[in-house]
Amino acid sequence: MNHKMDHMLTIVLIFGTWFVLTLFFPPMVVPSIDSVARQVFHILTTASLWTTMALTLGRLAAGLAVGILLGSVLGLLFGFWPRVESVLGPVLRIFQTVPPVCWVVLALVWFGFNGKPCIFIVVTATLPTVAINLCQGVRNIDPKLLEMARMYHFSKQKILMHVILPSLAPYIRSSLEIVVGGGWKIVVMGEVLTTSTGIGGAITTARLNIEPETLIAWSVILVSFCYLTHWILKCLFTGKGACTYEGF
């Protein structure tokens, strides 16, 4: 109940602030709530919405898949063999430190103006987050659990399934929540800078046509999909019985 009340207060605060701002600024600067709502409805009822969403979602999924796979491999290697981290750790820190916009510029040189740079920058943002979290998770596995598993002559497969993976589950979940939420922002930023398709392309069109209500409408839709993916992740990790939204 307290969570729901807090969420209601957040919504009231956002819309209240928005309404007050519309009293002091022209619609070209701060569009009205009803004009944005109409634009959201218009976008949701157009046939091109699903094509636009599919392009962005496909780029996001491809980038996340590659980034999570490579990050998981590196994280496990770093965790179990510290020597590997001492060799490859500096490379990982480069990925972590270089701003996404720099990767965008490089990706444009390497891949051109298409959807590939969007996938690439999602990979560069996802890989270090997953690797660092899994490395930390491996190093925090209780050695007593591993010792007990060996005492009972668990096979390597049983140790993996019943000791290692359950111990890593919280780190896997936190990694996914971070990279999925950040991935939406990064892939759309990449689309704005590198292509005319997807949500980023729609935002660019709205910017060129000076349509602030359309910009905000797409932002609302983007945030909604971000919340939806977080909810799906929660369902996957907690089971169907706990699929009620309680916040991040």
C-alpha positions as protocol buffer text, in pm:
chain_id: "A"
residue {
  index: 1
  type: MET
  ca { x: 0 y: 0 z: 0 }
}
residue {
  index: 2
  type: ASN
  ca { x: 279 y: 244 z: 91 }
}
residue {
  index: 3
  type: HIS
  ca { x: 454 y: 171 z: -241 }
}
residue {
  index: 4
  type: LYS
  ca { x: 133 y: 242 z: -433 }
}
residue {
  index: 5
  type: MET
  ca { x: 77 y: 568 z: -245 }
}
residue {
  index: 6
  type: ASP
  ca { x: 436 y: 673 z: -315 }
}
residue {
  index: 7
  type: HIS
  ca { x: 390 y: 600 z: -685 }
}
residue {
  index: 8
  type: MET
  ca { x: 64 y: 796 z: -692 }
}
residue {
  index: 9
  type: LEU
  ca { x: 235 y: 1092 z: -525 }
}
residue {
  index: 10
  type: THR
  ca { x: 515 y: 1073 z: -783 }
}
residue {
  index: 11
  type: ILE
  ca { x: 264 y: 1082 z: -1069 }
}
residue {
  index: 12
  type: VAL
  ca { x: 75 y: 1374 z: -911 }
}
residue {
  index: 13
  type: LEU
  ca { x: 403 y: 1562 z: -860 }
}
residue {
  index: 14
  type: ILE
  ca { x: 512 y: 1509 z: -1222 }
}
residue {
  index: 15
  type: PHE
  ca { x: 181 y: 1614 z: -1375 }
}
residue {
  index: 16
  type: GLY
  ca { x: 136 y: 1898 z: -1128 }
}
residue {
  index: 17
  type: THR
  ca { x: 479 y: 2040 z: -1212 }
}
residue {
  index: 18
  type: TRP
  ca { x: 410 y: 1994 z: -1581 }
}
residue {
  index: 19
  type: PHE
  ca { x: 78 y: 2181 z: -1554 }
}
residue {
  index: 20
  type: VAL
  ca { x: 238 y: 2470 z: -1364 }
}
residue {
  index: 21
  type: LEU
  ca { x: 512 y: 2499 z: -1629 }
}
residue {
  index: 22
  type: THR
  ca { x: 250 y: 2525 z: -1905 }
}
residue {
  index: 23
  type: LEU
  ca { x: 116 y: 2836 z: -1733 }
}
residue {
  index: 24
  type: PHE
  ca { x: 450 y: 3016 z: -1768 }
}
residue {
  index: 25
  type: PHE
  ca { x: 586 y: 2888 z: -2100 }
}
residue {
  index: 26
  type: PRO
  ca { x: 436 y: 2880 z: -2452 }
}
residue {
  index: 27
  type: PRO
  ca { x: 328 y: 2545 z: -2606 }
}
residue {
  index: 28
  type: MET
  ca { x: 633 y: 2550 z: -2831 }
}
residue {
  index: 29
  type: VAL
  ca { x: 850 y: 2520 z: -2519 }
}
residue {
  index: 30
  type: VAL
  ca { x: 626 y: 2319 z: -2283 }
}
residue {
  index: 31
  type: PRO
  ca { x: 332 y: 2157 z: -2465 }
}
residue {
  index: 32
  type: SER
  ca { x: 13 y: 2095 z: -2271 }
}
residue {
  index: 33
  type: ILE
  ca { x: -66 y: 1759 z: -2114 }
}
residue {
  index: 34
  type: ASP
  ca { x: -372 y: 1704 z: -2334 }
}
residue {
  index: 35
  type: SER
  ca { x: -179 y: 1778 z: -2658 }
}
residue {
  index: 36
  type: VAL
  ca { x: 86 y: 1522 z: -2561 }
}
residue {
  index: 37
  type: ALA
  ca { x: -184 y: 1271 z: -2466 }
}
residue {
  index: 38
  type: ARG
  ca { x: -350 y: 1316 z: -2806 }
}
residue {
  index: 39
  type: GLN
  ca { x: -17 y: 1267 z: -2977 }
}
residue {
  index: 40
  type: VAL
  ca { x: 54 y: 949 z: -2776 }
}
residue {
  index: 41
  type: PHE
  ca { x: -287 y: 814 z: -2882 }
}
residue {
  index: 42
  type: HIS
  ca { x: -217 y: 910 z: -3244 }
}
residue {
  index: 43
  type: ILE
  ca { x: 119 y: 731 z: -3243 }
}
residue {
  index: 44
  type: LEU
  ca { x: -26 y: 421 z: -3077 }
}
residue {
  index: 45
  type: THR
  ca { x: -299 y: 397 z: -3341 }
}
residue {
  index: 46
  type: THR
  ca { x: -74 y: 434 z: -3646 }
}
residue {
  index: 47
  type: ALA
  ca { x: 25 y: 125 z: -3840 }
}
residue {
  index: 48
  type: SER
  ca { x: 391 y: 228 z: -3853 }
}
residue {
  index: 49
  type: LEU
  ca { x: 429 y: 215 z: -3473 }
}
residue {
  index: 50
  type: TRP
  ca { x: 505 y: -156 z: -3461 }
}
residue {
  index: 51
  type: THR
  ca { x: 758 y: -133 z: -3744 }
}
residue {
  index: 52
  type: THR
  ca { x: 931 y: 153 z: -3563 }
}
residue {
  index: 53
  type: MET
  ca { x: 928 y: -33 z: -3231 }
}
residue {
  index: 54
  type: ALA
  ca { x: 1044 y: -357 z: -3394 }
}
residue {
  index: 55
  type: LEU
  ca { x: 1349 y: -186 z: -3545 }
}
residue {
  index: 56
  type: THR
  ca { x: 1454 y: -31 z: -3214 }
}
residue {
  index: 57
  type: LEU
  ca { x: 1377 y: -345 z: -3014 }
}
residue {
  index: 58
  type: GLY
  ca { x: 1569 y: -560 z: -3262 }
}
residue {
  index: 59
  type: ARG
  ca { x: 1877 y: -340 z: -3235 }
}
residue {
  index: 60
  type: LEU
  ca { x: 1849 y: -335 z: -2857 }
}
residue {
  index: 61
  type: ALA
  ca { x: 1807 y: -714 z: -2836 }
}
residue {
  index: 62
  type: ALA
  ca { x: 2102 y: -778 z: -3069 }
}
residue {
  index: 63
  type: GLY
  ca { x: 2329 y: -543 z: -2874 }
}
residue {
  index: 64
  type: LEU
  ca { x: 2223 y: -684 z: -2539 }
}
residue {
  index: 65
  type: ALA
  ca { x: 2265 y: -1044 z: -2657 }
}
residue {
  index: 66
  type: VAL
  ca { x: 2622 y: -986 z: -2776 }
}
residue {
  index: 67
  type: GLY
  ca { x: 2715 y: -767 z: -2479 }
}
residue {
  index: 68
  type: ILE
  ca { x: 2570 y: -1006 z: -2221 }
}
residue {
  index: 69
  type: LEU
  ca { x: 2736 y: -1308 z: -2383 }
}
residue {
  index: 70
  type: LEU
  ca { x: 3081 y: -1148 z: -2403 }
}
residue {
  index: 71
  type: GLY
  ca { x: 3043 y: -985 z: -2062 }
}
residue {
  index: 72
  type: SER
  ca { x: 2943 y: -1314 z: -1902 }
}
residue {
  index: 73
  type: VAL
  ca { x: 3243 y: -1495 z: -2048 }
}
residue {
  index: 74
  type: LEU
  ca { x: 3481 y: -1222 z: -1935 }
}
residue {
  index: 75
  type: GLY
  ca { x: 3320 y: -1193 z: -1591 }
}
residue {
  index: 76
  type: LEU
  ca { x: 3352 y: -1566 z: -1526 }
}
residue {
  index: 77
  type: LEU
  ca { x: 3711 y: -1569 z: -1651 }
}
residue {
  index: 78
  type: PHE
  ca { x: 3800 y: -1270 z: -1433 }
}
residue {
  index: 79
  type: GLY
  ca { x: 3631 y: -1424 z: -1130 }
}
residue {
  index: 80
  type: PHE
  ca { x: 3783 y: -1771 z: -1151 }
}
residue {
  index: 81
  type: TRP
  ca { x: 4122 y: -1670 z: -1292 }
}
residue {
  index: 82
  type: PRO
  ca { x: 4242 y: -1330 z: -1156 }
}
residue {
  index: 83
  type: ARG
  ca { x: 4544 y: -1343 z: -1390 }
}
residue {
  index: 84
  type: VAL
  ca { x: 4306 y: -1299 z: -1683 }
}
residue {
  index: 85
  type: GLU
  ca { x: 4167 y: -984 z: -1521 }
}
residue {
  index: 86
  type: SER
  ca { x: 4515 y: -841 z: -1473 }
}
residue {
  index: 87
  type: VAL
  ca { x: 4573 y: -881 z: -1848 }
}
residue {
  index: 88
  type: LEU
  ca { x: 4231 y: -785 z: -1990 }
}
residue {
  index: 89
  type: GLY
  ca { x: 4104 y: -561 z: -1710 }
}
residue {
  index: 90
  type: PRO
  ca { x: 4256 y: -241 z: -1859 }
}
residue {
  index: 91
  type: VAL
  ca { x: 4077 y: -311 z: -2189 }
}
residue {
  index: 92
  type: LEU
  ca { x: 3748 y: -346 z: -2002 }
}
residue {
  index: 93
  type: ARG
  ca { x: 3808 y: -16 z: -1825 }
}
residue {
  index: 94
  type: ILE
  ca { x: 3855 y: 149 z: -2164 }
}
residue {
  index: 95
  type: PHE
  ca { x: 3509 y: 27 z: -2268 }
}
residue {
  index: 96
  type: GLN
  ca { x: 3372 y: 153 z: -1938 }
}
residue {
  index: 97
  type: THR
  ca { x: 3537 y: 496 z: -1955 }
}
residue {
  index: 98
  type: VAL
  ca { x: 3494 y: 604 z: -2317 }
}
residue {
  index: 99
  type: PRO
  ca { x: 3165 y: 803 z: -2353 }
}
residue {
  index: 100
  type: PRO
  ca { x: 2895 y: 642 z: -2573 }
}
residue {
  index: 101
  type: VAL
  ca { x: 2903 y: 938 z: -2813 }
}
residue {
  index: 102
  type: CYS
  ca { x: 3270 y: 862 z: -2892 }
}
residue {
  index: 103
  type: TRP
  ca { x: 3178 y: 503 z: -2974 }
}
residue {
  index: 104
  type: VAL
  ca { x: 2901 y: 639 z: -3198 }
}
residue {
  index: 105
  type: VAL
  ca { x: 3151 y: 844 z: -3400 }
}
residue {
  index: 106
  type: LEU
  ca { x: 3384 y: 545 z: -3436 }
}
residue {
  index: 107
  type: ALA
  ca { x: 3093 y: 318 z: -3527 }
}
residue {
  index: 108
  type: LEU
  ca { x: 2986 y: 560 z: -3800 }
}
residue {
  index: 109
  type: VAL
  ca { x: 3333 y: 536 z: -3952 }
}
residue {
  index: 110
  type: TRP
  ca { x: 3335 y: 157 z: -3927 }
}
residue {
  index: 111
  type: PHE
  ca { x: 2974 y: 70 z: -4015 }
}
residue {
  index: 112
  type: GLY
  ca { x: 2821 y: 376 z: -4184 }
}
residue {
  index: 113
  type: PHE
  ca { x: 2480 y: 539 z: -4136 }
}
residue {
  index: 114
  type: ASN
  ca { x: 2261 y: 238 z: -4060 }
}
residue {
  index: 115
  type: GLY
  ca { x: 2144 y: 36 z: -3761 }
}
residue {
  index: 116
  type: LYS
  ca { x: 2478 y: -132 z: -3691 }
}
residue {
  index: 117
  type: PRO
  ca { x: 2629 y: 157 z: -3488 }
}
residue {
  index: 118
  type: CYS
  ca { x: 2328 y: 137 z: -3254 }
}
residue {
  index: 119
  type: ILE
  ca { x: 2395 y: -230 z: -3188 }
}
residue {
  index: 120
  type: PHE
  ca { x: 2765 y: -162 z: -3139 }
}
residue {
  index: 121
  type: ILE
  ca { x: 2722 y: 110 z: -2875 }
}
residue {
  index: 122
  type: VAL
  ca { x: 2477 y: -108 z: -2681 }
}
residue {
  index: 123
  type: VAL
  ca { x: 2743 y: -380 z: -2678 }
}
residue {
  index: 124
  type: THR
  ca { x: 3010 y: -137 z: -2552 }
}
residue {
  index: 125
  type: ALA
  ca { x: 2782 y: -23 z: -2269 }
}
residue {
  index: 126
  type: THR
  ca { x: 2657 y: -370 z: -2176 }
}
residue {
  index: 127
  type: LEU
  ca { x: 2980 y: -569 z: -2179 }
}
residue {
  index: 128
  type: PRO
  ca { x: 3168 y: -399 z: -1890 }
}
residue {
  index: 129
  type: THR
  ca { x: 2862 y: -384 z: -1662 }
}
residue {
  index: 130
  type: VAL
  ca { x: 2791 y: -755 z: -1697 }
}
residue {
  index: 131
  type: ALA
  ca { x: 3159 y: -852 z: -1669 }
}
residue {
  index: 132
  type: ILE
  ca { x: 3221 y: -650 z: -1353 }
}
residue {
  index: 133
  type: ASN
  ca { x: 2903 y: -773 z: -1181 }
}
residue {
  index: 134
  type: LEU
  ca { x: 2965 y: -1139 z: -1261 }
}
residue {
  index: 135
  type: CYS
  ca { x: 3330 y: -1115 z: -1159 }
}
residue {
  index: 136
  type: GLN
  ca { x: 3221 y: -975 z: -823 }
}
residue {
  index: 137
  type: GLY
  ca { x: 2957 y: -1247 z: -794 }
}
residue {
  index: 138
  type: VAL
  ca { x: 3208 y: -1526 z: -858 }
}
residue {
  index: 139
  type: ARG
  ca { x: 3445 y: -1389 z: -596 }
}
residue {
  index: 140
  type: ASN
  ca { x: 3163 y: -1368 z: -341 }
}
residue {
  index: 141
  type: ILE
  ca { x: 3060 y: -1733 z: -377 }
}
residue {
  index: 142
  type: ASP
  ca { x: 3081 y: -1888 z: -31 }
}
residue {
  index: 143
  type: PRO
  ca { x: 3384 y: -2123 z: -37 }
}
residue {
  index: 144
  type: LYS
  ca { x: 3217 y: -2333 z: 234 }
}
residue {
  index: 145
  type: LEU
  ca { x: 2936 y: -2417 z: -8 }
}
residue {
  index: 146
  type: LEU
  ca { x: 3187 y: -2531 z: -270 }
}
residue {
  index: 147
  type: GLU
  ca { x: 3374 y: -2734 z: -10 }
}
residue {
  index: 148
  type: MET
  ca { x: 3053 y: -2899 z: 109 }
}
residue {
  index: 149
  type: ALA
  ca { x: 2952 y: -2980 z: -250 }
}
residue {
  index: 150
  type: ARG
  ca { x: 3287 y: -3152 z: -305 }
}
residue {
  index: 151
  type: MET
  ca { x: 3253 y: -3341 z: 24 }
}
residue {
  index: 152
  type: TYR
  ca { x: 2925 y: -3486 z: -103 }
}
residue {
  index: 153
  type: HIS
  ca { x: 3092 y: -3568 z: -435 }
}
residue {
  index: 154
  type: PHE
  ca { x: 2876 y: -3337 z: -644 }
}
residue {
  index: 155
  type: SER
  ca { x: 2957 y: -3352 z: -1014 }
}
residue {
  index: 156
  type: LYS
  ca { x: 3075 y: -3034 z: -1185 }
}
residue {
  index: 157
  type: GLN
  ca { x: 2732 y: -2999 z: -1343 }
}
residue {
  index: 158
  type: LYS
  ca { x: 2562 y: -3022 z: -1002 }
}
residue {
  index: 159
  type: ILE
  ca { x: 2803 y: -2769 z: -852 }
}
residue {
  index: 160
  type: LEU
  ca { x: 2725 y: -2533 z: -1139 }
}
residue {
  index: 161
  type: MET
  ca { x: 2347 y: -2577 z: -1114 }
}
residue {
  index: 162
  type: HIS
  ca { x: 2308 y: -2590 z: -735 }
}
residue {
  index: 163
  type: VAL
  ca { x: 2592 y: -2374 z: -603 }
}
residue {
  index: 164
  type: ILE
  ca { x: 2740 y: -2137 z: -860 }
}
residue {
  index: 165
  type: LEU
  ca { x: 2430 y: -2025 z: -1052 }
}
residue {
  index: 166
  type: PRO
  ca { x: 2213 y: -1965 z: -740 }
}
residue {
  index: 167
  type: SER
  ca { x: 2499 y: -1762 z: -591 }
}
residue {
  index: 168
  type: LEU
  ca { x: 2530 y: -1558 z: -909 }
}
residue {
  index: 169
  type: ALA
  ca { x: 2155 y: -1502 z: -955 }
}
residue {
  index: 170
  type: PRO
  ca { x: 2141 y: -1165 z: -768 }
}
residue {
  index: 171
  type: TYR
  ca { x: 2436 y: -1035 z: -969 }
}
residue {
  index: 172
  type: ILE
  ca { x: 2284 y: -1155 z: -1296 }
}
residue {
  index: 173
  type: ARG
  ca { x: 1956 y: -986 z: -1211 }
}
residue {
  index: 174
  type: SER
  ca { x: 2116 y: -654 z: -1116 }
}
residue {
  index: 175
  type: SER
  ca { x: 2326 y: -662 z: -1434 }
}
residue {
  index: 176
  type: LEU
  ca { x: 2022 y: -721 z: -1652 }
}
residue {
  index: 177
  type: GLU
  ca { x: 1823 y: -445 z: -1483 }
}
residue {
  index: 178
  type: ILE
  ca { x: 2106 y: -198 z: -1540 }
}
residue {
  index: 179
  type: VAL
  ca { x: 2185 y: -289 z: -1901 }
}
residue {
  index: 180
  type: VAL
  ca { x: 1823 y: -319 z: -2015 }
}
residue {
  index: 181
  type: GLY
  ca { x: 1725 y: 17 z: -1867 }
}
residue {
  index: 182
  type: GLY
  ca { x: 2037 y: 188 z: -1998 }
}
residue {
  index: 183
  type: GLY
  ca { x: 2015 y: 0 z: -2327 }
}
residue {
  index: 184
  type: TRP
  ca { x: 1687 y: 167 z: -2424 }
}
residue {
  index: 185
  type: LYS
  ca { x: 1840 y: 513 z: -2379 }
}
residue {
  index: 186
  type: ILE
  ca { x: 2161 y: 425 z: -2561 }
}
residue {
  index: 187
  type: VAL
  ca { x: 2000 y: 255 z: -2860 }
}
residue {
  index: 188
  type: VAL
  ca { x: 1763 y: 550 z: -2914 }
}
residue {
  index: 189
  type: MET
  ca { x: 2053 y: 795 z: -2882 }
}
residue {
  index: 190
  type: GLY
  ca { x: 2237 y: 592 z: -3144 }
}
residue {
  index: 191
  type: GLU
  ca { x: 1936 y: 603 z: -3376 }
}
residue {
  index: 192
  type: VAL
  ca { x: 1905 y: 980 z: -3336 }
}
residue {
  index: 193
  type: LEU
  ca { x: 2270 y: 1023 z: -3440 }
}
residue {
  index: 194
  type: THR
  ca { x: 2314 y: 750 z: -3701 }
}
residue {
  index: 195
  type: THR
  ca { x: 1989 y: 655 z: -3874 }
}
residue {
  index: 196
  type: SER
  ca { x: 1646 y: 782 z: -3975 }
}
residue {
  index: 197
  type: THR
  ca { x: 1455 y: 473 z: -3861 }
}
residue {
  index: 198
  type: GLY
  ca { x: 1332 y: 341 z: -3527 }
}
residue {
  index: 199
  type: ILE
  ca { x: 1225 y: 552 z: -3230 }
}
residue {
  index: 200
  type: GLY
  ca { x: 1536 y: 766 z: -3268 }
}
residue {
  index: 201
  type: GLY
  ca { x: 1445 y: 837 z: -3629 }
}
residue {
  index: 202
  type: ALA
  ca { x: 1093 y: 939 z: -3525 }
}
residue {
  index: 203
  type: ILE
  ca { x: 1237 y: 1171 z: -3259 }
}
residue {
  index: 204
  type: THR
  ca { x: 1470 y: 1326 z: -3518 }
}
residue {
  index: 205
  type: THR
  ca { x: 1175 y: 1388 z: -3751 }
}
residue {
  index: 206
  type: ALA
  ca { x: 980 y: 1553 z: -3468 }
}
residue {
  index: 207
  type: ARG
  ca { x: 1281 y: 1772 z: -3387 }
}
residue {
  index: 208
  type: LEU
  ca { x: 1323 y: 1883 z: -3749 }
}
residue {
  index: 209
  type: ASN
  ca { x: 951 y: 1962 z: -3773 }
}
residue {
  index: 210
  type: ILE
  ca { x: 964 y: 2149 z: -3437 }
}
residue {
  index: 211
  type: GLU
  ca { x: 696 y: 1930 z: -3275 }
}
residue {
  index: 212
  type: PRO
  ca { x: 772 y: 1923 z: -2899 }
}
residue {
  index: 213
  type: GLU
  ca { x: 449 y: 1737 z: -2821 }
}
residue {
  index: 214
  type: THR
  ca { x: 562 y: 1454 z: -3051 }
}
residue {
  index: 215
  type: LEU
  ca { x: 906 y: 1447 z: -2888 }
}
residue {
  index: 216
  type: ILE
  ca { x: 750 y: 1413 z: -2543 }
}
residue {
  index: 217
  type: ALA
  ca { x: 496 y: 1159 z: -2670 }
}
residue {
  index: 218
  type: TRP
  ca { x: 773 y: 933 z: -2799 }
}
residue {
  index: 219
  type: SER
  ca { x: 956 y: 979 z: -2469 }
}
residue {
  index: 220
  type: VAL
  ca { x: 644 y: 865 z: -2282 }
}
residue {
  index: 221
  type: ILE
  ca { x: 617 y: 558 z: -2505 }
}
residue {
  index: 222
  type: LEU
  ca { x: 988 y: 484 z: -2459 }
}
residue {
  index: 223
  type: VAL
  ca { x: 961 y: 507 z: -2079 }
}
residue {
  index: 224
  type: SER
  ca { x: 655 y: 279 z: -2087 }
}
residue {
  index: 225
  type: PHE
  ca { x: 844 y: 12 z: -2280 }
}
residue {
  index: 226
  type: CYS
  ca { x: 1138 y: 47 z: -2041 }
}
residue {
  index: 227
  type: TYR
  ca { x: 906 y: -15 z: -1745 }
}
residue {
  index: 228
  type: LEU
  ca { x: 751 y: -308 z: -1929 }
}
residue {
  index: 229
  type: THR
  ca { x: 1087 y: -477 z: -1984 }
}
residue {
  index: 230
  type: HIS
  ca { x: 1178 y: -427 z: -1618 }
}
residue {
  index: 231
  type: TRP
  ca { x: 847 y: -587 z: -1520 }
}
residue {
  index: 232
  type: ILE
  ca { x: 914 y: -884 z: -1749 }
}
residue {
  index: 233
  type: LEU
  ca { x: 1259 y: -926 z: -1593 }
}
residue {
  index: 234
  type: LYS
  ca { x: 1103 y: -924 z: -1249 }
}
residue {
  index: 235
  type: CYS
  ca { x: 858 y: -1194 z: -1358 }
}
residue {
  index: 236
  type: LEU
  ca { x: 1140 y: -1410 z: -1490 }
}
residue {
  index: 237
  type: PHE
  ca { x: 1339 y: -1386 z: -1166 }
}
residue {
  index: 238
  type: THR
  ca { x: 1058 y: -1400 z: -909 }
}
residue {
  index: 239
  type: GLY
  ca { x: 799 y: -1625 z: -1071 }
}
residue {
  index: 240
  type: LYS
  ca { x: 449 y: -1560 z: -1199 }
}
residue {
  index: 241
  type: GLY
  ca { x: 305 y: -1519 z: -854 }
}
residue {
  index: 242
  type: ALA
  ca { x: 507 y: -1205 z: -787 }
}
residue {
  index: 243
  type: CYS
  ca { x: 456 y: -1018 z: -1113 }
}
residue {
  index: 244
  type: THR
  ca { x: 310 y: -706 z: -955 }
}
residue {
  index: 245
  type: TYR
  ca { x: 504 y: -388 z: -1012 }
}
residue {
  index: 246
  type: GLU
  ca { x: 664 y: -254 z: -695 }
}
residue {
  index: 247
  type: GLY
  ca { x: 912 y: -10 z: -844 }
}
residue {
  index: 248
  type: PHE
  ca { x: 1279 y: -40 z: -932 }
}
